[in-house]
Amino acid sequence: MATEPSKALATTPQAGAPVADKPTAQFSLAKWPSDQFNQLVPTQTVMTTDLLRPMVQVVQLEPAGKDDKSPDHYSSKDVPAGHRAPTARGLRKLASTAGVSFYDERRLDDGSDPNICGVSVMASMLQPTGQRITAPGSQMIDIRTWFGPDTTAAELAKFRKQFYAHVATRAYSRAIRGLLSLRASYPIADINKPFAVVSYVPNTAHPDVRAAMLAGMAGSVPALYGPEPAKAIGPGQETRLPEIADDDVIEGQVSEQPAADEPAWFSAAAPAAAVEAGHPLERALKAACAQMEASDPASGGPRSEEQATNLKALLMALGVDAVLRVLRRVFGLKQLSDITRAQAAAIFMVHDSEDNFAALWAELAAIEAAKDGMA
């Protein structure tokens, strides 16, 4: 029997989709009937809000081959006849699809006995209310009682080499089963059916959600590029803190924009009067850069080599003159090599969030050129 690859099909609601003027909506699982799918949700109807929308992803565990083995489920003398139990790999597939996260992993024993190891962990998952539900998982193993008399010395030695990892894996598996309400084993016919996994994702059509996601992206940049290496300060040198914009940042938070259906800089273009007060692209770049510098002071240092490569690919298509004019107007730079990590990150953030990025950049460059009398 050929192995069917795992598949994940993201599906959004077609009827009753959550919108800003509806506090709640219903999303039916009728497309994934229980006689054809293992539904990882306890109800046929899912209640949603305008901030979160449900997403159903279909996961097919790999079926057993001719040798009756599968990396995603197994049978043994501890599993009822005619049943198979999900392996750690199969459980991880379902957990990652459901958006399960893990935290607070800790060792339960004191490590004084080399034959004993215990691990506990917490699993967490987002609910449509915006709250997170959690479930614990733990495992304590004493090698002296865990194995039967038929276990060979080689098998024991192999287990000991990864003692902690084996125990931790079982703790994680228990947490996953508890959080997703999975059975310890499934009839063979059921475990061969696809799993319809329901998770909840932000509704990016909502302006508040979109703005919050943009703000949250600032904190992810240090994780992608890493902190700027510390530099030794020699005699006569000074440590200069990054400059904070006067009106854009209040204690690390972007100042609130006037109420609107969308932030002003998401529009395709700004009126001429608004351009003089601050072009939408200019405001967006400055706000993103200021927030980045506030969250990570080290980001005021030179951009990384990876950023330099990506910036060249992104900006050179806009034209050298246009790039330099905008960088000079927004960040006061004379050349691209002077750009900081925070400024580079701000450009990437706004580019990824704005469909009209190139048009806005060209517009701002033209304004600066006209200002200098070079148009």
C-alpha positions as a Python dict, from the first residue, in 0.01 Angstrom:
ca = {
    (1, 'M'): (0, 0, 0),
    (2, 'A'): (152, 334, -100),
    (3, 'T'): (206, 583, 179),
    (4, 'E'): (-22, 883, 147),
    (5, 'P'): (162, 1205, 233),
    (6, 'S'): (32, 1426, 509),
    (7, 'K'): (-180, 1713, 384),
    (8, 'A'): (-302, 2035, 540),
    (9, 'L'): (-588, 2218, 371),
    (10, 'A'): (-660, 2559, 522),
    (11, 'T'): (-1029, 2641, 494),
    (12, 'T'): (-1200, 2965, 588),
    (13, 'P'): (-1570, 3008, 671),
    (14, 'Q'): (-1800, 3058, 374),
    (15, 'A'): (-2118, 3135, 559),
    (16, 'G'): (-2147, 3350, 865),
    (17, 'A'): (-1787, 3468, 839),
    (18, 'P'): (-1689, 3681, 1139),
    (19, 'V'): (-1700, 4052, 1061),
    (20, 'A'): (-1655, 4361, 1270),
    (21, 'D'): (-2029, 4437, 1304),
    (22, 'K'): (-2115, 4083, 1422),
    (23, 'P'): (-1999, 3996, 1775),
    (24, 'T'): (-2026, 3622, 1715),
    (25, 'A'): (-2076, 3386, 1424),
    (26, 'Q'): (-2123, 3015, 1371),
    (27, 'F'): (-1898, 2790, 1172),
    (28, 'S'): (-2024, 2443, 1083),
    (29, 'L'): (-1818, 2129, 1051),
    (30, 'A'): (-2066, 1969, 813),
    (31, 'K'): (-1798, 1950, 541),
    (32, 'W'): (-1597, 1721, 768),
    (33, 'P'): (-1855, 1463, 887),
    (34, 'S'): (-1756, 1236, 1173),
    (35, 'D'): (-1809, 921, 965),
    (36, 'Q'): (-1528, 1034, 733),
    (37, 'F'): (-1304, 1238, 962),
    (38, 'N'): (-1176, 1231, 1318),
    (39, 'Q'): (-1293, 1571, 1439),
    (40, 'L'): (-1060, 1728, 1692),
    (41, 'V'): (-1332, 1951, 1834),
    (42, 'P'): (-1612, 1840, 2069),
    (43, 'T'): (-1903, 2016, 1893),
    (44, 'Q'): (-2051, 2026, 1543),
    (45, 'T'): (-2085, 2405, 1555),
    (46, 'V'): (-1800, 2637, 1647),
    (47, 'M'): (-1871, 2980, 1794),
    (48, 'T'): (-1634, 3252, 1674),
    (49, 'T'): (-1580, 3625, 1725),
    (50, 'D'): (-1484, 3911, 1495),
    (51, 'L'): (-1125, 3898, 1624),
    (52, 'L'): (-1063, 3527, 1561),
    (53, 'R'): (-1175, 3296, 1285),
    (54, 'P'): (-1169, 2916, 1276),
    (55, 'M'): (-946, 2728, 1038),
    (56, 'V'): (-984, 2358, 962),
    (57, 'Q'): (-673, 2170, 851),
    (58, 'V'): (-686, 1808, 744),
    (59, 'V'): (-403, 1582, 859),
    (60, 'Q'): (-364, 1227, 729),
    (61, 'L'): (-148, 1005, 945),
    (62, 'E'): (68, 773, 740),
    (63, 'P'): (-92, 428, 709),
    (64, 'A'): (90, 112, 810),
    (65, 'G'): (289, -61, 539),
    (66, 'K'): (327, -428, 460),
    (67, 'D'): (538, -473, 772),
    (68, 'D'): (249, -332, 980),
    (69, 'K'): (462, -34, 1081),
    (70, 'S'): (393, 338, 1050),
    (71, 'P'): (592, 633, 1186),
    (72, 'D'): (264, 790, 1301),
    (73, 'H'): (94, 503, 1489),
    (74, 'Y'): (176, 160, 1627),
    (75, 'S'): (35, -162, 1770),
    (76, 'S'): (173, -359, 2062),
    (77, 'K'): (65, -595, 2336),
    (78, 'D'): (-37, -289, 2543),
    (79, 'V'): (-278, -170, 2271),
    (80, 'P'): (-619, -343, 2241),
    (81, 'A'): (-657, -589, 1955),
    (82, 'G'): (-770, -421, 1633),
    (83, 'H'): (-650, -83, 1757),
    (84, 'R'): (-345, 135, 1694),
    (85, 'A'): (-208, 418, 1910),
    (86, 'P'): (-60, 745, 1778),
    (87, 'T'): (317, 769, 1810),
    (88, 'A'): (495, 1079, 1939),
    (89, 'R'): (547, 1184, 1577),
    (90, 'G'): (178, 1147, 1495),
    (91, 'L'): (77, 1339, 1807),
    (92, 'R'): (319, 1620, 1721),
    (93, 'K'): (163, 1651, 1375),
    (94, 'L'): (-179, 1702, 1530),
    (95, 'A'): (-48, 1937, 1798),
    (96, 'S'): (135, 2165, 1556),
    (97, 'T'): (-169, 2178, 1329),
    (98, 'A'): (-393, 2270, 1622),
    (99, 'G'): (-157, 2550, 1726),
    (100, 'V'): (-51, 2387, 2053),
    (101, 'S'): (241, 2551, 2231),
    (102, 'F'): (445, 2417, 2521),
    (103, 'Y'): (604, 2584, 2821),
    (104, 'D'): (729, 2526, 3176),
    (105, 'E'): (919, 2205, 3101),
    (106, 'R'): (1092, 2091, 3418),
    (107, 'R'): (1251, 1786, 3574),
    (108, 'L'): (1057, 1625, 3857),
    (109, 'D'): (1336, 1425, 4025),
    (110, 'D'): (1653, 1565, 4180),
    (111, 'G'): (1888, 1366, 3955),
    (112, 'S'): (2050, 1182, 4245),
    (113, 'D'): (1942, 838, 4121),
    (114, 'P'): (2064, 757, 3765),
    (115, 'N'): (1785, 501, 3729),
    (116, 'I'): (1505, 753, 3782),
    (117, 'C'): (1398, 1047, 3567),
    (118, 'G'): (1078, 1252, 3571),
    (119, 'V'): (965, 1536, 3344),
    (120, 'S'): (658, 1759, 3339),
    (121, 'V'): (539, 2011, 3079),
    (122, 'M'): (239, 2235, 3014),
    (123, 'A'): (57, 2251, 2679),
    (124, 'S'): (-153, 2549, 2574),
    (125, 'M'): (-400, 2625, 2293),
    (126, 'L'): (-601, 2933, 2189),
    (127, 'Q'): (-981, 2930, 2217),
    (128, 'P'): (-1231, 3140, 2016),
    (129, 'T'): (-1289, 3357, 2323),
    (130, 'G'): (-927, 3469, 2304),
    (131, 'Q'): (-842, 3278, 2620),
    (132, 'R'): (-594, 2990, 2628),
    (133, 'I'): (-667, 2652, 2778),
    (134, 'T'): (-385, 2444, 2925),
    (135, 'A'): (-321, 2080, 3006),
    (136, 'P'): (-32, 1924, 3198),
    (137, 'G'): (170, 1622, 3097),
    (138, 'S'): (416, 1431, 3312),
    (139, 'Q'): (608, 1105, 3317),
    (140, 'M'): (828, 940, 3581),
    (141, 'I'): (1035, 636, 3481),
    (142, 'D'): (1240, 402, 3698),
    (143, 'I'): (1448, 191, 3463),
    (144, 'R'): (1458, -94, 3716),
    (145, 'T'): (1082, -145, 3691),
    (146, 'W'): (1009, 1, 3347),
    (147, 'F'): (1156, -287, 3147),
    (148, 'G'): (1069, -656, 3160),
    (149, 'P'): (1308, -944, 3225),
    (150, 'D'): (1353, -1008, 2852),
    (151, 'T'): (1517, -669, 2792),
    (152, 'T'): (1878, -704, 2679),
    (153, 'A'): (2171, -508, 2814),
    (154, 'A'): (2213, -341, 2473),
    (155, 'E'): (1853, -220, 2478),
    (156, 'L'): (1897, -80, 2828),
    (157, 'A'): (2218, 97, 2730),
    (158, 'K'): (2050, 251, 2425),
    (159, 'F'): (1761, 378, 2638),
    (160, 'R'): (1997, 525, 2898),
    (161, 'K'): (2181, 730, 2633),
    (162, 'Q'): (1860, 926, 2568),
    (163, 'F'): (1698, 877, 2909),
    (164, 'Y'): (1575, 1235, 2956),
    (165, 'A'): (1458, 1266, 2594),
    (166, 'H'): (1253, 945, 2618),
    (167, 'V'): (1085, 1060, 2939),
    (168, 'A'): (1021, 1412, 2808),
    (169, 'T'): (867, 1275, 2488),
    (170, 'R'): (616, 1074, 2690),
    (171, 'A'): (533, 1380, 2902),
    (172, 'Y'): (469, 1587, 2589),
    (173, 'S'): (253, 1312, 2442),
    (174, 'R'): (38, 1301, 2756),
    (175, 'A'): (-8, 1678, 2745),
    (176, 'I'): (-112, 1665, 2379),
    (177, 'R'): (-365, 1388, 2436),
    (178, 'G'): (-513, 1574, 2731),
    (179, 'L'): (-539, 1908, 2554),
    (180, 'L'): (-684, 1772, 2229),
    (181, 'S'): (-901, 1507, 2399),
    (182, 'L'): (-737, 1232, 2196),
    (183, 'R'): (-798, 868, 2273),
    (184, 'A'): (-506, 650, 2378),
    (185, 'S'): (-578, 422, 2080),
    (186, 'Y'): (-813, 411, 1781),
    (187, 'P'): (-969, 128, 1583),
    (188, 'I'): (-763, 69, 1270),
    (189, 'A'): (-1046, 195, 1046),
    (190, 'D'): (-1065, 520, 1247),
    (191, 'I'): (-695, 595, 1268),
    (192, 'N'): (-675, 560, 889),
    (193, 'K'): (-936, 836, 851),
    (194, 'P'): (-806, 1194, 817),
    (195, 'F'): (-811, 1417, 1124),
    (196, 'A'): (-1002, 1745, 1085),
    (197, 'V'): (-817, 1978, 1322),
    (198, 'V'): (-981, 2306, 1421),
    (199, 'S'): (-761, 2597, 1528),
    (200, 'Y'): (-819, 2970, 1562),
    (201, 'V'): (-625, 3241, 1384),
    (202, 'P'): (-646, 3622, 1396),
    (203, 'N'): (-903, 3775, 1163),
    (204, 'T'): (-675, 4002, 961),
    (205, 'A'): (-976, 4172, 801),
    (206, 'H'): (-1034, 4345, 1134),
    (207, 'P'): (-836, 4674, 1144),
    (208, 'D'): (-749, 4644, 1513),
    (209, 'V'): (-615, 4292, 1466),
    (210, 'R'): (-408, 4397, 1166),
    (211, 'A'): (-260, 4691, 1357),
    (212, 'A'): (-177, 4470, 1657),
    (213, 'M'): (-10, 4211, 1435),
    (214, 'L'): (207, 4480, 1276),
    (215, 'A'): (310, 4606, 1618),
    (216, 'G'): (389, 4252, 1731),
    (217, 'M'): (617, 4196, 1432),
    (218, 'A'): (869, 4441, 1578),
    (219, 'G'): (952, 4197, 1855),
    (220, 'S'): (1012, 3914, 1610),
    (221, 'V'): (1294, 4087, 1425),
    (222, 'P'): (1557, 4037, 1700),
    (223, 'A'): (1462, 3669, 1703),
    (224, 'L'): (1523, 3647, 1328),
    (225, 'Y'): (1847, 3843, 1310),
    (226, 'G'): (1978, 3805, 1664),
    (227, 'P'): (2107, 4079, 1893),
    (228, 'E'): (2378, 4311, 1772),
    (229, 'P'): (2720, 4191, 1902),
    (230, 'A'): (2851, 4398, 2190),
    (231, 'K'): (3144, 4621, 2101),
    (232, 'A'): (3427, 4714, 2334),
    (233, 'I'): (3447, 5082, 2431),
    (234, 'G'): (3798, 5219, 2404),
    (235, 'P'): (3947, 5523, 2575),
    (236, 'G'): (3782, 5846, 2469),
    (237, 'Q'): (3481, 5673, 2314),
    (238, 'E'): (3124, 5724, 2424),
    (239, 'T'): (2817, 5505, 2430),
    (240, 'R'): (2536, 5670, 2235),
    (241, 'L'): (2176, 5566, 2296),
    (242, 'P'): (1942, 5555, 1995),
    (243, 'E'): (1741, 5866, 1927),
    (244, 'I'): (1370, 5838, 2008),
    (245, 'A'): (1122, 6024, 1787),
    (246, 'D'): (944, 6306, 1971),
    (247, 'D'): (580, 6220, 1904),
    (248, 'D'): (578, 5864, 1771),
    (249, 'V'): (665, 5667, 2084),
    (250, 'I'): (530, 5678, 2437),
    (251, 'E'): (712, 5434, 2665),
    (252, 'G'): (780, 5195, 2379),
    (253, 'Q'): (432, 5199, 2229),
    (254, 'V'): (328, 5348, 1895),
    (255, 'S'): (115, 5658, 1952),
    (256, 'E'): (-252, 5613, 1873),
    (257, 'Q'): (-366, 5718, 1525),
    (258, 'P'): (-699, 5892, 1461),
    (259, 'A'): (-991, 5651, 1460),
    (260, 'A'): (-1055, 5501, 1117),
    (261, 'D'): (-1154, 5175, 953),
    (262, 'E'): (-785, 5118, 874),
    (263, 'P'): (-459, 5286, 974),
    (264, 'A'): (-403, 5582, 740),
    (265, 'W'): (-94, 5432, 581),
    (266, 'F'): (-286, 5130, 450),
    (267, 'S'): (-462, 5349, 192),
    (268, 'A'): (-334, 5358, -164),
    (269, 'A'): (-242, 5727, -152),
    (270, 'A'): (-272, 6030, 76),
    (271, 'P'): (-419, 6371, -10),
    (272, 'A'): (-172, 6645, -98),
    (273, 'A'): (-242, 6829, 229),
    (274, 'A'): (-164, 6515, 428),
    (275, 'V'): (164, 6471, 242),
    (276, 'E'): (305, 6790, 385),
    (277, 'A'): (192, 6686, 735),
    (278, 'G'): (363, 6350, 692),
    (279, 'H'): (338, 6098, 412),
    (280, 'P'): (168, 5771, 522),
    (281, 'L'): (474, 5564, 423),
    (282, 'E'): (703, 5802, 611),
    (283, 'R'): (488, 5782, 924),
    (284, 'A'): (474, 5402, 904),
    (285, 'L'): (851, 5364, 861),
    (286, 'K'): (932, 5602, 1145),
    (287, 'A'): (680, 5442, 1381),
    (288, 'A'): (804, 5089, 1309),
    (289, 'C'): (1168, 5195, 1348),
    (290, 'A'): (1101, 5378, 1676),
    (291, 'Q'): (918, 5080, 1821),
    (292, 'M'): (1198, 4848, 1715),
    (293, 'E'): (1459, 5070, 1883),
    (294, 'A'): (1248, 5094, 2198),
    (295, 'S'): (1209, 4716, 2223),
    (296, 'D'): (1575, 4642, 2144),
    (297, 'P'): (1829, 4925, 2202),
    (298, 'A'): (2099, 4718, 2028),
    (299, 'S'): (1904, 4745, 1703),
    (300, 'G'): (2048, 5094, 1654),
    (301, 'G'): (2369, 4932, 1533),
    (302, 'P'): (2467, 4853, 1173),
    (303, 'R'): (2245, 4622, 970),
    (304, 'S'): (2341, 4256, 940),
    (305, 'E'): (2482, 4103, 624),
    (306, 'E'): (2159, 3911, 571),
    (307, 'Q'): (1959, 4233, 598),
    (308, 'A'): (2194, 4402, 351),
    (309, 'T'): (2140, 4126, 95),
    (310, 'N'): (1762, 4130, 137),
    (311, 'L'): (1747, 4510, 126),
    (312, 'K'): (1940, 4518, -200),
    (313, 'A'): (1697, 4271, -356),
    (314, 'L'): (1397, 4465, -226),
    (315, 'L'): (1499, 4826, -289),
    (316, 'M'): (1714, 4826, -601),
    (317, 'A'): (1407, 4754, -816),
    (318, 'L'): (1271, 5091, -698),
    (319, 'G'): (1563, 5284, -846),
    (320, 'V'): (1877, 5413, -677),
    (321, 'D'): (1767, 5778, -678),
    (322, 'A'): (1426, 5697, -531),
    (323, 'V'): (1581, 5479, -262),
    (324, 'L'): (1833, 5742, -154),
    (325, 'R'): (1576, 6022, -149),
    (326, 'V'): (1336, 5831, 73),
    (327, 'L'): (1612, 5713, 308),
    (328, 'R'): (1737, 6068, 339),
    (329, 'R'): (1390, 6208, 408),
    (330, 'V'): (1277, 5940, 653),
    (331, 'F'): (1600, 5843, 833),
    (332, 'G'): (1843, 6121, 741),
    (333, 'L'): (2077, 5877, 565),
    (334, 'K'): (2320, 5966, 288),
    (335, 'Q'): (2376, 5614, 158),
    (336, 'L'): (2226, 5268, 194),
    (337, 'S'): (2529, 5133, 380),
    (338, 'D'): (2452, 5366, 673),
    (339, 'I'): (2121, 5197, 750),
    (340, 'T'): (2075, 5043, 1097),
    (341, 'R'): (1919, 4710, 1190),
    (342, 'A'): (1608, 4888, 1323),
    (343, 'Q'): (1566, 5091, 1004),
    (344, 'A'): (1612, 4783, 785),
    (345, 'A'): (1361, 4590, 997),
    (346, 'A'): (1111, 4877, 966),
    (347, 'I'): (1137, 4864, 585),
    (348, 'F'): (1079, 4488, 581),
    (349, 'M'): (781, 4518, 819),
    (350, 'V'): (604, 4790, 621),
    (351, 'H'): (679, 4616, 290),
    (352, 'D'): (522, 4291, 416),
    (353, 'S'): (211, 4471, 544),
    (354, 'E'): (145, 4716, 261),
    (355, 'D'): (27, 4600, -82),
    (356, 'N'): (109, 4939, -240),
    (357, 'F'): (459, 4963, -95),
    (358, 'A'): (637, 5031, -427),
    (359, 'A'): (380, 5294, -533),
    (360, 'L'): (400, 5473, -198),
    (361, 'W'): (780, 5465, -207),
    (362, 'A'): (784, 5617, -557),
    (363, 'E'): (533, 5880, -450),
    (364, 'L'): (739, 5980, -148),
    (365, 'A'): (1056, 5992, -359),
    (366, 'A'): (884, 6222, -609),
    (367, 'I'): (774, 6454, -328),
    (368, 'E'): (1130, 6476, -200),
    (369, 'A'): (1265, 6535, -551),
    (370, 'A'): (1017, 6817, -609),
    (371, 'K'): (1107, 6966, -273),
    (372, 'D'): (1474, 6980, -378),
    (373, 'G'): (1386, 7121, -719),
    (374, 'M'): (1528, 6811, -891),
    (375, 'A'): (1210, 6670, -1040),
}
